[in-house]
Amino acid sequence: MAPSPTFDFGQTDPGLAVLRMAALIAQSVDDPDEETLDLLFEQVEAGHLVDVQPAQMWPELMRGLMSPAPSKMIKTLRGCGALVEVLPEVAALFGVPQISDGQDEVDLGQHLMRSLDAAAKRDATLPVRFALLAMNVGKSDSPREHLPVHYKHVERGRPRIEEICARFGAPEDCRDLALLALSECERVHRVSKMRAGPVALMLERIGAFDAPERFRELMIVCACDFGAHEGREDVAYPKAALLEIALAACAEVAATGSDEARQTARAEAIALAFRSERWSSEVG
């Protein structure tokens, strides 16, 4: 990483400079000091972000997301009050609890930052990092009586992700992966070797057969989300390995015939690979 950055606010639009500084901080060794945050806060308080078009913001957001420590950009923007102006959907996640796989409750905003840094360690693509940034935005206003469970967050999240992408002019591959992660990430976390039929359907739904690159990126999204939980930083993501076994098992299944016949053949191949007694009893 680079040393701590300095920036001359007189050389560019003050509002855009806030985002650029946050992106540069994400590339540096140190966290921003209080003086820098105060200076950024003054720019935000003066209303300089109001006149900056989202399309102008996107290159700076992209620079920060693709940095070695994307969480520093989010932390800096939040610390100076800019995050709620630029990405209110993300700012609203801080303080919202979630549980996962028997883990203790986590703060969704903090979890988002850890998952972004996990993606940076993997040198992940921009669509992967954007998906991690956006995929949970439907959880910010879950009914309090349901927390830390987030019922119907997919329905709330889809239009928000689409609006974020339209607002900034984000690339189509960022939008597509974020929407896929929204609908499938939690399902991937729950995938079981005892259910070969649903696994076969999932592989088709997430593009494992006809969009392998998108499938690989989704696996990275899920792995980073998994690894962002405490104690999992260096743990291999088991569900990705499971789906790779299933995908390999389907390689010999002919792509011809009816959809139903192909799905049945894939499920049988997966069941054999998983040694699934449940599937055997169901089809027997």
PASEBA-1860 file (N, C-alpha, C; in nm, 3 decimals):
! residues 284
1> MAPSPTFD> 0.082/-0.119/0.000/0.000/0.000/0.000/0.087/0.126/0.000 ~ 0.029/0.233/-0.045/0.098/0.361/-0.049/0.097/0.426/0.089 ~ 0.187/0.524/0.112/0.181/0.599/0.238/0.055/0.683/0.244 ~ 0.028/0.740/0.361/-0.092/0.821/0.379/-0.096/0.934/0.276 ~ -0.211/0.954/0.209/-0.218/1.054/0.103/-0.239/1.195/0.156 ~ -0.200/1.291/0.078/-0.236/1.430/0.101/-0.308/1.477/-0.022 ~ -0.393/1.578/-0.007/-0.475/1.619/-0.119/-0.498/1.769/-0.113 ~ -0.487/1.835/-0.227/-0.512/1.977/-0.238/-0.654/1.998/-0.289
9> FGQTDPGL> -0.744/2.040/-0.199/-0.885/2.056/-0.237/-0.906/2.169/-0.336 ~ -0.806/2.253/-0.354/-0.820/2.362/-0.449/-0.800/2.319/-0.592 ~ -0.755/2.195/-0.613/-0.721/2.149/-0.748/-0.837/2.081/-0.819 ~ -0.949/2.057/-0.749/-1.061/1.989/-0.812/-1.189/2.030/-0.743 ~ -1.301/1.985/-0.794/-1.430/2.012/-0.732/-1.428/1.961/-0.587 ~ -1.464/2.046/-0.490/-1.452/2.004/-0.349/-1.533/1.880/-0.315 ~ -1.652/1.867/-0.373/-1.733/1.749/-0.346/-1.669/1.623/-0.402 ~ -1.622/1.630/-0.525/-1.557/1.516/-0.586/-1.427/1.483/-0.513
17> AVLRMAAL> -1.363/1.586/-0.459/-1.239/1.565/-0.385/-1.260/1.480/-0.260 ~ -1.378/1.491/-0.199/-1.408/1.407/-0.082/-1.401/1.260/-0.120 ~ -1.464/1.225/-0.232/-1.463/1.087/-0.277/-1.324/1.043/-0.320 ~ -1.252/1.131/-0.388/-1.118/1.096/-0.433/-1.025/1.072/-0.314 ~ -1.039/1.156/-0.212/-0.956/1.140/-0.093/-0.987/1.008/-0.023 ~ -1.115/0.975/-0.014/-1.153/0.848/0.049/-1.097/0.730/-0.028 ~ -1.100/0.739/-0.162/-1.045/0.632/-0.245/-0.894/0.620/-0.228 ~ -0.827/0.733/-0.218/-0.682/0.732/-0.198/-0.645/0.676/-0.060
25> IAQSVDDP> -0.726/0.707/0.040/-0.702/0.653/0.174/-0.711/0.501/0.173 ~ -0.803/0.448/0.091/-0.819/0.303/0.080/-0.696/0.236/0.019 ~ -0.612/0.315/-0.047/-0.490/0.262/-0.106/-0.369/0.283/-0.017 ~ -0.388/0.349/0.098/-0.275/0.385/0.183/-0.260/0.289/0.300 ~ -0.150/0.306/0.372/-0.119/0.218/0.485/-0.202/0.254/0.607 ~ -0.218/0.382/0.633/-0.277/0.428/0.759/-0.423/0.467/0.742 ~ -0.495/0.465/0.854/-0.630/0.520/0.857/-0.621/0.672/0.853 ~ -0.728/0.739/0.812/-0.726/0.885/0.810/-0.715/0.942/0.952
33> DEETLDLL> -0.640/1.050/0.967/-0.630/1.113/1.099/-0.749/1.207/1.118 ~ -0.762/1.258/1.239/-0.876/1.344/1.273/-0.877/1.472/1.190 ~ -0.759/1.525/1.161/-0.750/1.648/1.082/-0.806/1.627/0.942 ~ -0.773/1.512/0.882/-0.824/1.482/0.749/-0.975/1.463/0.751 ~ -1.025/1.388/0.850/-1.168/1.367/0.861/-1.242/1.499/0.884 ~ -1.184/1.587/0.965/-1.245/1.718/0.989/-1.253/1.798/0.860 ~ -1.147/1.793/0.781/-1.145/1.866/0.654/-1.251/1.811/0.559 ~ -1.261/1.679/0.552/-1.362/1.617/0.467/-1.503/1.650/0.517
41> FEQVEAGH> -1.520/1.647/0.648/-1.650/1.680/0.708/-1.691/1.822/0.671 ~ -1.596/1.914/0.672/-1.627/2.054/0.636/-1.678/2.064/0.493 ~ -1.620/1.985/0.403/-1.665/1.987/0.263/-1.807/1.933/0.250 ~ -1.835/1.827/0.326/-1.969/1.769/0.323/-2.070/1.865/0.384 ~ -2.036/1.923/0.499/-2.125/2.016/0.567/-2.154/2.139/0.481 ~ -2.057/2.178/0.401/-2.075/2.295/0.314/-2.165/2.264/0.194 ~ -2.205/2.138/0.180/-2.298/2.101/0.073/-2.232/2.076/-0.061 ~ -2.100/2.054/-0.063/-2.030/2.040/-0.191/-2.066/1.911/-0.265
49> LVDVQPAQ> -2.116/1.811/-0.192/-2.153/1.687/-0.259/-2.283/1.699/-0.339 ~ -2.363/1.797/-0.305/-2.495/1.812/-0.367/-2.485/1.831/-0.517 ~ -2.386/1.904/-0.561/-2.375/1.938/-0.704/-2.293/1.837/-0.785 ~ -2.242/1.734/-0.720/-2.163/1.634/-0.792/-2.256/1.529/-0.850 ~ -2.248/1.509/-0.980/-2.332/1.409/-1.045/-2.283/1.268/-1.010 ~ -2.376/1.175/-0.987/-2.335/1.038/-0.954/-2.241/0.977/-1.058 ~ -2.260/1.009/-1.185/-2.171/0.955/-1.289/-2.027/1.000/-1.267 ~ -2.008/1.121/-1.208/-1.874/1.169/-1.175/-1.818/1.095/-1.053
57> MWPELMRG> -1.907/1.053/-0.965/-1.864/0.983/-0.844/-1.817/0.841/-0.874 ~ -1.875/0.778/-0.974/-1.850/0.636/-0.997/-1.702/0.601/-1.013 ~ -1.622/0.676/-1.092/-1.481/0.639/-1.104/-1.407/0.638/-0.970 ~ -1.444/0.731/-0.880/-1.378/0.735/-0.749/-1.424/0.620/-0.661 ~ -1.553/0.588/-0.666/-1.603/0.473/-0.591/-1.538/0.345/-0.642 ~ -1.524/0.335/-0.774/-1.461/0.218/-0.834/-1.315/0.209/-0.791 ~ -1.246/0.324/-0.787/-1.106/0.325/-0.744/-1.094/0.274/-0.600 ~ -1.186/0.319/-0.513/-1.182/0.274/-0.374/-1.218/0.127/-0.359
65> LMSPAPSK> -1.318/0.081/-0.434/-1.356/-0.059/-0.427/-1.244/-0.150/-0.474 ~ -1.168/-0.106/-0.572/-1.060/-0.189/-0.626/-0.928/-0.170/-0.553 ~ -0.930/-0.099/-0.443/-0.809/-0.074/-0.365/-0.776/-0.195/-0.277 ~ -0.657/-0.195/-0.215/-0.621/-0.306/-0.125/-0.704/-0.312/0.003 ~ -0.768/-0.201/0.041/-0.848/-0.197/0.165/-0.975/-0.117/0.141 ~ -1.073/-0.172/0.069/-1.196/-0.098/0.039/-1.270/-0.050/0.163 ~ -1.254/-0.122/0.274/-1.324/-0.082/0.396/-1.282/0.057/0.441 ~ -1.159/0.095/0.410/-1.113/0.229/0.450/-1.188/0.338/0.377
73> MIKTLRGC> -1.225/0.314/0.252/-1.307/0.412/0.181/-1.443/0.426/0.249 ~ -1.506/0.312/0.279/-1.637/0.315/0.344/-1.627/0.382/0.480 ~ -1.524/0.346/0.556/-1.506/0.403/0.689/-1.483/0.553/0.683 ~ -1.404/0.597/0.586/-1.376/0.740/0.571/-1.501/0.816/0.531 ~ -1.574/0.765/0.432/-1.697/0.832/0.388/-1.799/0.838/0.502 ~ -1.806/0.733/0.578/-1.900/0.732/0.690/-1.854/0.828/0.799 ~ -1.724/0.831/0.824/-1.672/0.916/0.929/-1.690/1.064/0.905 ~ -1.693/1.105/0.778/-1.708/1.247/0.747/-1.851/1.283/0.706
81> GALVEVLP> -1.941/1.186/0.714/-2.081/1.214/0.682/-2.116/1.205/0.535 ~ -2.022/1.158/0.452/-2.048/1.154/0.308/-2.121/1.027/0.264 ~ -2.106/0.918/0.340/-2.165/0.791/0.296/-2.317/0.802/0.284 ~ -2.379/0.868/0.379/-2.525/0.881/0.375/-2.570/0.967/0.259 ~ -2.480/1.054/0.209/-2.512/1.137/0.093/-2.491/1.061/-0.037 ~ -2.387/0.980/-0.042/-2.348/0.913/-0.166/-2.415/0.776/-0.181 ~ -2.414/0.698/-0.074/-2.471/0.564/-0.075/-2.559/0.545/0.049 ~ -2.673/0.613/0.054/-2.758/0.602/0.172/-2.805/0.459/0.198
89> EVAALFGV> -2.817/0.380/0.092/-2.860/0.240/0.107/-2.757/0.160/0.187 ~ -2.628/0.191/0.167/-2.522/0.123/0.240/-2.508/0.181/0.380 ~ -2.517/0.312/0.393/-2.506/0.376/0.524/-2.611/0.322/0.620 ~ -2.729/0.289/0.568/-2.839/0.242/0.652/-2.815/0.102/0.709 ~ -2.715/0.030/0.660/-2.687/-0.105/0.709/-2.613/-0.106/0.842 ~ -2.547/0.004/0.876/-2.470/0.008/1.001/-2.567/0.012/1.119 ~ -2.541/-0.077/1.214/-2.628/-0.088/1.330/-2.739/-0.190/1.313 ~ -2.750/-0.249/1.194/-2.854/-0.351/1.170/-2.794/-0.489/1.196
97> PQISDGQD> -2.856/-0.570/1.282/-2.799/-0.701/1.316/-2.840/-0.811/1.219 ~ -2.757/-0.915/1.214/-2.788/-1.034/1.136/-2.722/-1.155/1.202 ~ -2.785/-1.271/1.187/-2.722/-1.396/1.230/-2.697/-1.481/1.107 ~ -2.602/-1.573/1.118/-2.572/-1.660/1.005/-2.505/-1.786/1.054 ~ -2.560/-1.902/1.015/-2.496/-2.032/1.042/-2.459/-2.051/1.189 ~ -2.546/-2.008/1.278/-2.519/-2.029/1.421/-2.419/-1.933/1.480 ~ -2.370/-1.838/1.399/-2.276/-1.740/1.451/-2.349/-1.640/1.539 ~ -2.273/-1.567/1.621/-2.332/-1.457/1.696/-2.382/-1.351/1.599
105> EVDLGQHL> -2.464/-1.262/1.648/-2.512/-1.152/1.565/-2.394/-1.066/1.518 ~ -2.406/-1.018/1.395/-2.305/-0.928/1.341/-2.373/-0.801/1.293 ~ -2.300/-0.691/1.296/-2.348/-0.566/1.240/-2.329/-0.571/1.089 ~ -2.435/-0.551/1.013/-2.427/-0.568/0.869/-2.329/-0.471/0.803 ~ -2.318/-0.350/0.856/-2.223/-0.255/0.798/-2.080/-0.299/0.820 ~ -2.050/-0.342/0.942/-1.915/-0.390/0.971/-1.885/-0.517/0.893 ~ -1.984/-0.603/0.880/-1.967/-0.726/0.804/-1.939/-0.694/0.657 ~ -2.009/-0.596/0.603/-1.985/-0.554/0.465/-1.841/-0.510/0.444
113> MRSLDAAA> -1.788/-0.433/0.538/-1.650/-0.386/0.523/-1.551/-0.501/0.529 ~ -1.575/-0.596/0.618/-1.484/-0.711/0.626/-1.491/-0.797/0.500 ~ -1.611/-0.811/0.444/-1.624/-0.891/0.323/-1.555/-0.824/0.205 ~ -1.560/-0.692/0.198/-1.490/-0.620/0.091/-1.339/-0.638/0.103 ~ -1.288/-0.633/0.223/-1.144/-0.654/0.241/-1.105/-0.798/0.209 ~ -1.194/-0.892/0.238/-1.168/-1.031/0.201/-1.160/-1.045/0.049 ~ -1.247/-0.971/-0.022/-1.243/-0.974/-0.168/-1.114/-0.913/-0.221 ~ -1.068/-0.807/-0.155/-0.943/-0.744/-0.198/-0.825/-0.840/-0.181
121> KRDATLPV> -0.825/-0.917/-0.074/-0.717/-1.015/-0.051/-0.716/-1.121/-0.160 ~ -0.833/-1.147/-0.217/-0.842/-1.245/-0.327/-0.818/-1.180/-0.463 ~ -0.793/-1.049/-0.464/-0.777/-0.975/-0.589/-0.901/-0.993/-0.678 ~ -1.017/-0.986/-0.615/-1.144/-1.011/-0.684/-1.176/-0.899/-0.782 ~ -1.262/-0.932/-0.877/-1.302/-0.837/-0.981/-1.395/-0.730/-0.924 ~ -1.417/-0.625/-1.003/-1.509/-0.520/-0.961/-1.651/-0.573/-0.941 ~ -1.706/-0.657/-1.031/-1.842/-0.708/-1.005/-1.854/-0.780/-0.871 ~ -1.753/-0.857/-0.833/-1.756/-0.926/-0.703/-1.762/-0.825/-0.591
129> RFALLAMN> -1.679/-0.724/-0.596/-1.673/-0.625/-0.488/-1.802/-0.542/-0.484 ~ -1.855/-0.510/-0.601/-1.979/-0.434/-0.604/-2.094/-0.518/-0.548 ~ -2.097/-0.647/-0.581/-2.201/-0.735/-0.528/-2.197/-0.738/-0.376 ~ -2.078/-0.746/-0.318/-2.065/-0.747/-0.173/-2.109/-0.614/-0.113 ~ -2.085/-0.506/-0.184/-2.127/-0.373/-0.139/-2.279/-0.361/-0.136 ~ -2.346/-0.418/-0.238/-2.487/-0.389/-0.260/-2.585/-0.498/-0.221 ~ -2.541/-0.622/-0.205/-2.638/-0.732/-0.201/-2.726/-0.733/-0.077 ~ -2.689/-0.664/0.029/-2.769/-0.667/0.152/-2.852/-0.542/0.176
137> VGKSDSPR> -2.861/-0.455/0.076/-2.929/-0.326/0.101/-3.077/-0.341/0.132 ~ -3.136/-0.456/0.099/-3.276/-0.478/0.133/-3.300/-0.510/0.279 ~ -3.192/-0.523/0.358/-3.205/-0.561/0.498/-3.207/-0.442/0.594 ~ -3.186/-0.323/0.542/-3.170/-0.207/0.631/-3.297/-0.173/0.707 ~ -3.412/-0.201/0.649/-3.538/-0.163/0.713/-3.626/-0.284/0.742 ~ -3.564/-0.398/0.771/-3.641/-0.515/0.811/-3.720/-0.483/0.938 ~ -3.844/-0.532/0.948/-3.923/-0.505/1.069/-3.848/-0.546/1.195 ~ -3.846/-0.457/1.293/-3.769/-0.481/1.415/-3.812/-0.608/1.488
145> EHLPVHYK> -3.940/-0.641/1.479/-3.987/-0.760/1.551/-3.932/-0.888/1.491 ~ -3.879/-0.882/1.368/-3.824/-0.999/1.303/-3.672/-1.010/1.320 ~ -3.606/-0.901/1.358/-3.461/-0.902/1.366/-3.413/-1.004/1.468 ~ -3.297/-1.070/1.443/-3.201/-1.041/1.335/-3.228/-1.117/1.205 ~ -3.349/-1.170/1.186/-3.387/-1.234/1.060/-3.444/-1.128/0.966 ~ -3.420/-1.145/0.836/-3.458/-1.042/0.739/-3.553/-1.100/0.634 ~ -3.681/-1.109/0.672/-3.779/-1.161/0.580/-3.799/-1.066/0.462 ~ -3.811/-1.124/0.342/-3.842/-1.052/0.219/-3.741/-0.944/0.184
153> HVERGRPR> -3.617/-0.960/0.229/-3.516/-0.860/0.194/-3.482/-0.866/0.046 ~ -3.501/-0.980/-0.019/-3.473/-0.990/-0.162/-3.567/-0.900/-0.240 ~ -3.696/-0.903/-0.204/-3.793/-0.818/-0.271/-3.763/-0.670/-0.250 ~ -3.717/-0.634/-0.130/-3.682/-0.494/-0.105/-3.550/-0.457/-0.170 ~ -3.458/-0.554/-0.176/-3.324/-0.524/-0.225/-3.315/-0.507/-0.375 ~ -3.396/-0.582/-0.451/-3.383/-0.578/-0.597/-3.401/-0.437/-0.654 ~ -3.509/-0.365/-0.624/-3.522/-0.230/-0.681/-3.415/-0.133/-0.630 ~ -3.365/-0.155/-0.511/-3.260/-0.066/-0.458/-3.129/-0.087/-0.533
161> IEEICARF> -3.094/-0.212/-0.559/-2.973/-0.239/-0.637/-2.986/-0.181/-0.777 ~ -3.101/-0.200/-0.837/-3.122/-0.146/-0.972/-3.113/0.006/-0.972 ~ -3.164/0.069/-0.866/-3.158/0.215/-0.859/-3.015/0.264/-0.838 ~ -2.938/0.196/-0.754/-2.797/0.232/-0.735/-2.722/0.223/-0.867 ~ -2.743/0.115/-0.940/-2.673/0.097/-1.067/-2.713/0.202/-1.169 ~ -2.842/0.234/-1.174/-2.889/0.337/-1.267/-2.834/0.474/-1.228 ~ -2.826/0.499/-1.099/-2.781/0.629/-1.050/-2.636/0.656/-1.089 ~ -2.551/0.555/-1.071/-2.408/0.575/-1.097/-2.365/0.533/-1.237
169> GAPEDCRD> -2.456/0.468/-1.310/-2.417/0.417/-1.441/-2.320/0.301/-1.428 ~ -2.344/0.215/-1.327/-2.255/0.101/-1.304/-2.264/0.004/-1.421 ~ -2.156/-0.066/-1.452/-2.157/-0.162/-1.564/-2.260/-0.271/-1.544 ~ -2.307/-0.326/-1.654/-2.411/-0.428/-1.650/-2.366/-0.552/-1.573 ~ -2.237/-0.589/-1.585/-2.191/-0.708/-1.515/-2.193/-0.688/-1.363 ~ -2.175/-0.563/-1.317/-2.187/-0.534/-1.174/-2.331/-0.552/-1.129 ~ -2.422/-0.498/-1.206/-2.565/-0.510/-1.173/-2.608/-0.657/-1.171 ~ -2.570/-0.732/-1.274/-2.616/-0.871/-1.286/-2.564/-0.957/-1.171
177> LALLALSE> -2.438/-0.940/-1.135/-2.383/-1.023/-1.027/-2.442/-0.982/-0.893 ~ -2.464/-0.854/-0.871/-2.524/-0.809/-0.745/-2.665/-0.865/-0.728 ~ -2.743/-0.866/-0.836/-2.878/-0.921/-0.828/-2.875/-1.072/-0.808 ~ -2.779/-1.139/-0.872/-2.766/-1.283/-0.854/-2.726/-1.315/-0.710 ~ -2.632/-1.239/-0.656/-2.589/-1.261/-0.517/-2.702/-1.233/-0.420 ~ -2.781/-1.132/-0.448/-2.897/-1.100/-0.365/-2.989/-1.221/-0.351 ~ -3.019/-1.285/-0.463/-3.117/-1.393/-0.462/-3.057/-1.528/-0.425 ~ -2.925/-1.547/-0.446/-2.869/-1.681/-0.433/-2.766/-1.701/-0.323
185> CERVHRVS> -2.704/-1.596/-0.272/-2.594/-1.614/-0.178/-2.637/-1.693/-0.054 ~ -2.748/-1.657/0.005/-2.791/-1.727/0.126/-2.834/-1.870/0.094 ~ -2.886/-1.893/-0.026/-2.920/-2.029/-0.067/-2.794/-2.114/-0.082 ~ -2.690/-2.053/-0.138/-2.563/-2.126/-0.150/-2.510/-2.163/-0.012 ~ -2.520/-2.071/0.083/-2.474/-2.100/0.219/-2.548/-2.219/0.280 ~ -2.671/-2.244/0.236/-2.752/-2.351/0.295/-2.750/-2.480/0.213 ~ -2.678/-2.483/0.102/-2.681/-2.600/0.014/-2.634/-2.724/0.089 ~ -2.698/-2.838/0.057/-2.669/-2.962/0.130/-2.646/-3.076/0.032
193> KMRAGPVA> -2.553/-3.163/0.066/-2.525/-3.280/-0.020/-2.635/-3.384/-0.011 ~ -2.730/-3.364/0.081/-2.841/-3.457/0.094/-2.956/-3.423/0.000 ~ -2.942/-3.318/-0.080/-3.052/-3.276/-0.166/-2.999/-3.254/-0.308 ~ -2.979/-3.364/-0.379/-2.919/-3.359/-0.512/-3.007/-3.287/-0.613 ~ -3.138/-3.308/-0.607/-3.228/-3.243/-0.702/-3.220/-3.092/-0.696 ~ -3.239/-3.031/-0.578/-3.227/-2.886/-0.567/-3.089/-2.833/-0.605 ~ -2.985/-2.912/-0.578/-2.849/-2.869/-0.617/-2.838/-2.860/-0.768 ~ -2.895/-2.958/-0.840/-2.893/-2.954/-0.986/-2.967/-2.832/-1.039
201> LMLERIGA> -3.081/-2.802/-0.979/-3.157/-2.684/-1.020/-3.080/-2.556/-0.990 ~ -3.013/-2.553/-0.873/-2.935/-2.434/-0.838/-2.822/-2.410/-0.937 ~ -2.751/-2.515/-0.975/-2.641/-2.499/-1.069/-2.688/-2.437/-1.200 ~ -2.805/-2.480/-1.246/-2.858/-2.421/-1.369/-2.899/-2.277/-1.347 ~ -2.962/-2.250/-1.233/-3.014/-2.116/-1.204/-2.901/-2.014/-1.192 ~ -2.788/-2.053/-1.137/-2.679/-1.957/-1.115/-2.577/-1.955/-1.229 ~ -2.609/-2.025/-1.339/-2.526/-2.013/-1.458/-2.404/-2.102/-1.462 ~ -2.401/-2.207/-1.380/-2.282/-2.292/-1.376/-2.255/-2.361/-1.510
209> FDAPERFR> -2.360/-2.387/-1.587/-2.344/-2.458/-1.714/-2.323/-2.365/-1.833 ~ -2.395/-2.252/-1.834/-2.387/-2.165/-1.952/-2.319/-2.031/-1.927 ~ -2.287/-1.999/-1.802/-2.217/-1.874/-1.770/-2.114/-1.904/-1.661 ~ -2.013/-1.986/-1.692/-1.919/-2.033/-1.589/-1.845/-1.922/-1.517 ~ -1.813/-1.812/-1.588/-1.741/-1.703/-1.522/-1.828/-1.637/-1.415 ~ -1.955/-1.619/-1.446/-2.047/-1.561/-1.347/-2.062/-1.655/-1.228 ~ -2.066/-1.785/-1.253/-2.072/-1.884/-1.145/-1.950/-1.872/-1.055 ~ -1.831/-1.863/-1.114/-1.707/-1.851/-1.035/-1.710/-1.723/-0.951
217> ELMIVCAC> -1.757/-1.615/-1.010/-1.762/-1.490/-0.935/-1.862/-1.499/-0.820 ~ -1.975/-1.564/-0.842/-2.071/-1.582/-0.733/-2.009/-1.663/-0.620 ~ -1.932/-1.766/-0.653/-1.867/-1.845/-0.550/-1.770/-1.760/-0.468 ~ -1.702/-1.667/-0.534/-1.611/-1.578/-0.462/-1.689/-1.484/-0.371 ~ -1.801/-1.431/-0.420/-1.887/-1.347/-0.337/-1.928/-1.423/-0.212 ~ -1.977/-1.544/-0.231/-2.023/-1.625/-0.117/-1.909/-1.658/-0.022 ~ -1.792/-1.689/-0.077/-1.676/-1.720/0.007/-1.633/-1.599/0.090 ~ -1.636/-1.481/0.030/-1.599/-1.359/0.103/-1.702/-1.327/0.210
225> DFGAHEGR> -1.828/-1.348/0.180/-1.934/-1.326/0.278/-1.917/-1.424/0.395 ~ -1.888/-1.549/0.364/-1.863/-1.652/0.465/-1.740/-1.616/0.549 ~ -1.632/-1.577/0.482/-1.506/-1.551/0.550/-1.505/-1.423/0.631 ~ -1.607/-1.338/0.613/-1.612/-1.212/0.688/-1.655/-1.233/0.833 ~ -1.706/-1.352/0.864/-1.744/-1.382/1.002/-1.619/-1.412/1.085 ~ -1.623/-1.374/1.210/-1.509/-1.392/1.300/-1.471/-1.539/1.308 ~ -1.341/-1.565/1.296/-1.290/-1.701/1.307/-1.289/-1.778/1.176 ~ -1.339/-1.717/1.069/-1.345/-1.787/0.941/-1.248/-1.731/0.837
233> EDVAYPKA> -1.165/-1.636/0.878/-1.082/-1.565/0.782/-0.998/-1.658/0.696 ~ -0.946/-1.763/0.755/-0.857/-1.854/0.682/-0.920/-1.992/0.659 ~ -1.052/-1.998/0.670/-1.123/-2.125/0.652/-1.172/-2.136/0.507 ~ -1.144/-2.247/0.443/-1.193/-2.269/0.306/-1.345/-2.275/0.306 ~ -1.407/-2.220/0.204/-1.552/-2.216/0.197/-1.605/-2.352/0.152 ~ -1.670/-2.428/0.240/-1.707/-2.566/0.206/-1.815/-2.577/0.099 ~ -1.907/-2.480/0.091/-2.016/-2.491/-0.005/-1.967/-2.478/-0.149 ~ -1.864/-2.399/-0.171/-1.808/-2.389/-0.306/-1.749/-2.521/-0.348
241> ALLEIALA> -1.680/-2.589/-0.257/-1.623/-2.720/-0.288/-1.734/-2.820/-0.320 ~ -1.843/-2.813/-0.245/-1.956/-2.902/-0.268/-2.016/-2.880/-0.407 ~ -2.035/-2.754/-0.444/-2.092/-2.725/-0.576/-1.996/-2.760/-0.689 ~ -1.867/-2.749/-0.664/-1.770/-2.790/-0.766/-1.778/-2.941/-0.790 ~ -1.797/-3.018/-0.683/-1.814/-3.162/-0.698/-1.939/-3.191/-0.780 ~ -2.047/-3.120/-0.748/-2.172/-3.139/-0.821/-2.158/-3.102/-0.967 ~ -2.090/-2.991/-0.993/-2.072/-2.947/-1.132/-1.989/-3.047/-1.210 ~ -1.883/-3.097/-1.149/-1.799/-3.197/-1.216/-1.878/-3.324/-1.245
249> ACAEVAAT> -1.969/-3.359/-1.154/-2.050/-3.479/-1.174/-2.144/-3.466/-1.293 ~ -2.180/-3.343/-1.325/-2.273/-3.319/-1.437/-2.203/-3.311/-1.572 ~ -2.072/-3.316/-1.571/-1.997/-3.294/-1.695/-2.029/-3.399/-1.802 ~ -2.060/-3.520/-1.759/-2.085/-3.628/-1.855/-2.231/-3.637/-1.898 ~ -2.316/-3.552/-1.840/-2.459/-3.554/-1.876/-2.478/-3.484/-2.009 ~ -2.542/-3.549/-2.103/-2.563/-3.490/-2.235/-2.652/-3.367/-2.227 ~ -2.620/-3.267/-2.308/-2.697/-3.143/-2.309/-2.819/-3.153/-2.400 ~ -2.850/-3.272/-2.446/-2.965/-3.293/-2.535/-3.083/-3.348/-2.456
257> GSDEARQT> -3.195/-3.363/-2.525/-3.314/-3.417/-2.461/-3.396/-3.308/-2.395 ~ -3.504/-3.346/-2.329/-3.593/-3.250/-2.265/-3.527/-3.193/-2.140 ~ -3.577/-3.077/-2.099/-3.525/-3.015/-1.977/-3.543/-3.107/-1.857 ~ -3.659/-3.172/-1.850/-3.687/-3.260/-1.736/-3.591/-3.378/-1.732 ~ -3.567/-3.437/-1.850/-3.476/-3.551/-1.855/-3.334/-3.510/-1.818 ~ -3.293/-3.392/-1.866/-3.158/-3.345/-1.836/-3.143/-3.316/-1.686 ~ -3.244/-3.254/-1.626/-3.239/-3.226/-1.483/-3.234/-3.354/-1.402 ~ -3.313/-3.453/-1.443/-3.313/-3.581/-1.373/-3.176/-3.649/-1.381
265> ARAEAIAL> -3.117/-3.646/-1.501/-2.986/-3.708/-1.520/-2.880/-3.636/-1.437 ~ -2.887/-3.504/-1.432/-2.791/-3.428/-1.351/-2.808/-3.460/-1.204 ~ -2.932/-3.465/-1.159/-2.957/-3.494/-1.018/-2.906/-3.633/-0.981 ~ -2.924/-3.728/-1.069/-2.876/-3.864/-1.043/-2.723/-3.867/-1.037 ~ -2.660/-3.791/-1.128/-2.513/-3.786/-1.127/-2.460/-3.720/-1.000 ~ -2.528/-3.615/-0.957/-2.487/-3.546/-0.835/-2.509/-3.636/-0.714 ~ -2.624/-3.704/-0.712/-2.654/-3.793/-0.600/-2.548/-3.902/-0.588 ~ -2.506/-3.954/-0.701/-2.401/-4.056/-0.699/-2.272/-3.998/-0.644
273> AFRSERWS> -2.240/-3.877/-0.687/-2.117/-3.812/-0.639/-2.124/-3.783/-0.490 ~ -2.240/-3.744/-0.443/-2.257/-3.712/-0.301/-2.282/-3.838/-0.216 ~ -2.305/-3.952/-0.284/-2.343/-4.075/-0.213/-2.467/-4.049/-0.128 ~ -2.567/-3.989/-0.192/-2.685/-3.942/-0.121/-2.787/-4.054/-0.103 ~ -2.799/-4.105/0.019/-2.897/-4.209/0.049/-3.039/-4.156/0.034 ~ -3.057/-4.027/0.067/-3.190/-3.969/0.059/-3.241/-3.969/-0.085 ~ -3.152/-3.928/-0.178/-3.195/-3.925/-0.319/-3.225/-4.067/-0.367 ~ -3.142/-4.161/-0.330/-3.160/-4.299/-0.373/-3.294/-4.353/-0.326
281> SEVG> -3.332/-4.321/-0.202/-3.458/-4.370/-0.150/-3.575/-4.302/-0.217 ~ -3.560/-4.173/-0.254/-3.667/-4.100/-0.318/-3.694/-4.151/-0.458 ~ -3.589/-4.184/-0.533/-3.609/-4.227/-0.671/-3.630/-4.378/-0.679 ~ -3.602/-4.448/-0.569/-3.618/-4.592/-0.572/-3.763/-4.632/-0.554
END
